[in-house]
Amino acid sequence: MSILRFSEGRSISSCSGSTTPDTSLEADTNLDTEPPWPLDCTTLLLSDGRSLELADSISQSNCANGQIVYTCRAKLDSCGVVVKWSWGPTRIYEAQILESAINLARERGDLWVLDHFPRGLHYEERVVNPSDQHSESRILHILVQEELYPITELTTAEGLGDAFFGVFKCYRWLYEAAGIMHRDIKLTTLMYHKLSFGEIYGVLDGFNLAVLTHAHLLHHRLETPPPLLAFDLLESALPAEYLYRYDLETLFFALLLIACHYEDGEQIAPPRQPFKDWHNLSNLNLLRYKIAFFTRGTRLWAPTSQFRDLRRLILSLRRMFRDGIMAQADFDDLEDPTAAFDFVTLGGHITFDTFENVLNTHLRPIRRRTPQVASSFINEVPVYSNFIQRLR
């Protein structure tokens, strides 16, 4: 049995006889949420006998659902990988969500979508033995994935368009086919990988806050940075239900900020960033700025030179969201209790179809391929060694 020791006196060992985990959405509030991070280790012997050479830290996230995720770089079989250590009260973990989606894609023959998931290389659970003999052992989830690249590093309108379209198609498939809502779209979860022959595939990463679509109430605070938050979520009173159009609006704002704030894979100087003030405003003031963004002219902002070809796409998406927001305002003005309005899609203006139609109209001239075509590594499916859990 392999043992990994921590500087605070705890140790973890490989699970034996792992059983299928409970996939209830309820959080176990009795769990100790102090994270058992690998603070003093450089090598971890995995359950399959391979050695994982740990390297530098990437991030530590205290997720809104109570889960804590530590991410670091490592080497596995001499290849660069990323390791995610998950710990906390949630009962649905990222590996479960991904395994469920991958199995469904294979069953349905939707192999193209596998290009847009992070490729899992190893998954296992470890029992955490606390230093306090009176405390119960806990489970640490270890997920090893391919190393991805931030979408912000792309430097052409063609490449960013390819990646963005792929991420959108992946999100739509997850929602419509797998019944999974991501809910954590931000620049750090929009990634890409590049094949040896140059094809760029946008990857939707970071499924720690993903939920099933039949249970998507706003249970807790949101992880999305305020500049990317949907219009409704900046209001003082949050809606009771989380809608897929909120994620579509966040995708739009992510594209806007990348196109207008990035050049050569780096953020441009703050004086040149047209939306730099969005990062320092209260939600109420940011809401006012976004109202102005949707309703006024565009002379005060423009994509950087590398993404100039995406301007018409951004304008069309902006118009789509503006029309939906104005349709809701017009409905509110009616004050007619007998009138009906579709708040999910803002009167039919913001749907998967309308969003994709805009992408098809403006990205088709600069894209190299359609994302439904499976790539050459499609048979290299992720491996999660402890379980295959269907969530549907």
Summary of the structure (lengths in Angstrom):
residues: 392
radius of gyration: 21.9
end to end distance: 34.2
largest distance: 68.8
contacts: 1178
relative contact order: 0.14
helix: 35%
strand: 21%
